[in-house]
Amino acid sequence: MADNEEFQIDESVIALTGARGTVCDVRQMTNGATVYGVVDTTGAVRYYTADSIKRVL
């Protein structure tokens, strides 16, 4: 599935699972998909596709 939205470093986001954090990394996977590293309030970094996170307004 194609990414429907692009995110930038330092943007506040929330994952569909409820995790809240800040985009800290943007990478291209070998299959061409873009993933976004999100650091949460505990300091853990998890990677999500654009379909899995939303901007915090």
N, C-alpha and C positions, 0 to 999 in steps of 0.2 A: 504494500500500500504506500502511496506517495505521501510525503510529509505535507500536511496542510497548513503548517505555520512554522515560522522560524523564530527562535529565541536567541537572545544575546547574553553574554557574560554579565553577571550582576543583576539579572532580572529575577524578581521574586515569583515563584511558581508553586503550585500545589499539584501533587500527583493524584490520579484517580483513586489511589489507595488511601489517600488522606495525608500522606507525608508532605510537609511544607518545607521549603528551603529556597536556596539561591542557585542559579545556574553558575557553575564554576568551570565548565569544560564543554567544548563542542568537538565531536569526533565523527569521522566518516568510517563506517564499517566496511569490510571487504566486499559485502554485497551491495554497497552503494547507499545504504540507509544512513541517515544522520542520527546520532544519539547525543543526548545532553546530560552531562554530569551535574547532579544536583546535590549540594552539600546541605544536610538537614541540621536541625538544632543540636544534635548530639555530635556533629562533626563527621558523620558517615557520609560517603559519597556513593550515590547510586545512579545508574545510567538508565535513561528513559528515551523512548521515541517521542516525537512531537505529538502523536496521538494520545500519549499517556500522561501529559502534563498540560496544565492551563495556567495562564497568567493570573496573579493575584492583583485585583484592582484596588 
